[in-house]
Amino acid sequence: MSINWVMLHDQEGFVRLPNERLIYTSPPRTSFALTPPSGYKGQESLSVQSSAGCIYLTNQRVVYLPSQKSNDFQSFSSPLLHVRDSHVSAPFFGPNVWTALIQPVAGGGISGSLPAVQIKATFKEGGAFDFHTNFERIRERLEQAVENTGEGTRGLGGVDLAAVHLEELPAYEGPGPSNTEPSEPAGTNDTLNAPASNQRASVIGPEPMEPPPGYEEVQQQSVAAALEEGLRRAS
């Protein structure tokens, strides 16, 4: 973390570091405050304030440039891996505030007696949650890159920043519905689409043209039984 160490640029705001990419830029009325962390009991005092300016997120650091620069405060920057405990506060009244603790670096303009400093960025025109979401995503990618290279004690010194994937991974989509329809036996659609009477006929089969074998004999026996029953009742 450093104060007034950012190289400024007339058109782009500040000069990029090697392999540095801009991820997010806040609206221009974002205020900034740098103070000792809450609960600090030491004697060191620190108060850096700006009522308006822009906070930038890159793939390497957080940068703040006040709209009205002074001799005391022209810029602020901190490596991403030095930022801890970041969160967004959403008060009932007033704009959202992004707060974090930052570990100072040697020669950065902050007394070494401060173990950490607290940064507060007030997003008067919105954007706090967008900034925080992008910050958490990029910081996680950098931590993974450092862990994979085994350079934990050297920070980003041994990481190829150009190879770190920064974009959002696409959402997973399961296999879509197949355009092919299951094959059906020949004549299935014709049978299903035919009238119900035709379907019954196709299942039962064609109506027989002749009586089945033994039909006449059975019919004669039935007639004889009926006559015999009738004579018995008459007697």
Secondary structure, 3 states (H helix, E strand, C coil): CEECCCCEECCCEECCCCCCCEEEECCCEEEEEEECCCCCCCCCCCCEEECCEEEEEECCEEEEEECCCCCCCCCEEEEHHHEEEEEEECCCCCCEEEEEEECCCCCCCCCCCCCCEEEEEEECCCCHHHHHHHHHHHHHHHHHHHHHHCCHHHHHHHCCHHHCCCCCCCCCCCCCCCCCCCCCCCCHHHHHHCCHHHHHHHHHCCCCCCCCCCHHHHHHHHHHHHHHHHHHHHC
